[in-house]
């Protein structure tokens, strides 16, 4: 979503772009485009009835460990680049499904990190 802070649309909320999964962090690229780390694809748990989700919260287990396990199962390993108008320009997807929660452009490379997995990846266009 985009919320206008100033200008003729000040105070308005509008759809900026539809995402193929759950965005984690957004960074501005050197040319003004946006790089978005896609953390995970939509899952059945979030579409389940509220009573199932409430019951899961009552289980005597660590939510952090459950979240980590579910995130690894649903990992998407995706970075998308959006234009300044929210148009999808490029998709980088890791078929192995590594979790990407951060992306930063620096010196012509994309640096990607994960909050869940102990990894860092560097992508250079060929």
C-alpha positions in Angstrom: 0.0 0.0 0.0 1.1 3.6 -0.5 0.1 6.3 1.9 0.5 9.9 0.5 2.2 12.3 3.0 2.0 15.4 0.8 0.7 16.7 -2.5 -2.8 16.6 -4.0 -3.3 13.0 -2.7 -2.2 13.8 0.9 -3.8 11.4 3.4 -4.9 8.9 0.7 -4.1 5.2 0.8 -3.9 3.3 -2.5 -2.6 -0.1 -3.8 1.0 0.3 -4.8 1.8 -3.2 -5.9 0.5 -6.8 -5.4 3.1 -9.1 -4.0 3.7 -12.8 -4.8 4.3 -13.5 -1.1 5.0 -11.8 2.2 7.4 -8.8 1.9 9.9 -8.4 4.6 12.1 -5.3 3.9 12.0 -2.7 1.2 15.1 -0.8 0.0 15.5 1.9 -2.7 17.9 1.1 -5.5 20.3 3.5 -7.0 18.0 4.4 -9.9 14.9 4.9 -7.6 13.4 1.5 -8.1 12.5 -0.6 -5.0 14.0 -3.9 -4.0 11.6 -6.0 -2.0 12.7 -9.2 -0.1 9.9 -11.8 -0.2 10.2 -13.8 2.9 7.6 -16.6 2.3 4.8 -17.5 0.1 1.2 -17.4 1.3 0.3 -20.5 3.4 -2.6 -22.5 4.5 -2.1 -21.6 8.2 -3.1 -18.0 7.6 -6.1 -19.1 5.6 -7.3 -21.5 8.3 -10.2 -20.6 10.7 -9.3 -18.3 13.6 -10.1 -21.1 16.2 -7.3 -23.2 14.7 -4.8 -20.4 14.9 -6.0 -19.6 18.5 -5.5 -23.2 19.5 -2.0 -23.2 18.1 -1.1 -20.2 20.3 -2.2 -22.1 23.4 0.2 -25.0 22.8 3.2 -25.2 25.2 5.8 -24.7 22.5 8.1 -21.8 21.6 6.5 -19.6 18.9 10.0 -18.6 17.7 10.9 -22.2 17.0 7.5 -22.9 15.3 7.9 -19.7 13.2 11.4 -20.7 12.2 10.3 -24.2 11.1 7.3 -23.0 9.2 9.4 -20.3 7.5 12.0 -22.8 6.4 9.2 -25.0 4.9 7.5 -22.1 3.2 10.7 -20.3 2.2 10.5 -18.6 -1.1 14.0 -17.0 -1.6 12.7 -14.2 -3.7 13.7 -10.6 -4.4 11.5 -8.4 -6.6 12.3 -5.1 -8.2 9.5 -2.6 -8.6 9.5 0.6 -10.5 8.8 3.9 -8.8 5.1 3.4 -9.9 4.9 -0.1 -8.3 5.2 -2.0 -11.6 7.0 -5.4 -11.4 10.3 -5.0 -13.3 12.4 -8.1 -12.3 12.1 -11.2 -10.2 15.1 -13.1 -8.7 14.1 -16.4 -7.2 16.1 -19.1 -5.5 14.8 -22.5 -6.5 16.3 -24.0 -3.3 14.0 -21.9 -1.2 16.4 -20.0 1.0 14.8 -17.4 3.2 15.5 -13.8 2.1 14.6 -11.1 4.6 16.8 -8.2 3.5 18.2 -7.0 0.2 20.5 -4.0 -0.4 22.1 -2.8 -3.6 25.7 -1.7 -3.3 28.4 -1.3 -6.0 26.3 -3.0 -8.7 25.6 -6.1 -6.6 22.6 -7.2 -4.5 23.5 -8.2 -1.0 20.8 -10.5 0.5 20.5 -11.7 4.1 18.3 -13.8 6.2 17.0 -13.3 9.7 16.4 -17.1 10.1 19.2 -18.8 8.3 22.9 -18.0 9.0 23.7 -16.9 5.4 24.5 -14.0 3.2 24.3 -14.1 -0.6 25.7 -11.7 -3.2 24.1 -11.5 -6.6 25.9 -10.0 -9.6 24.3 -9.6 -13.0 26.2 -11.3 -15.8 
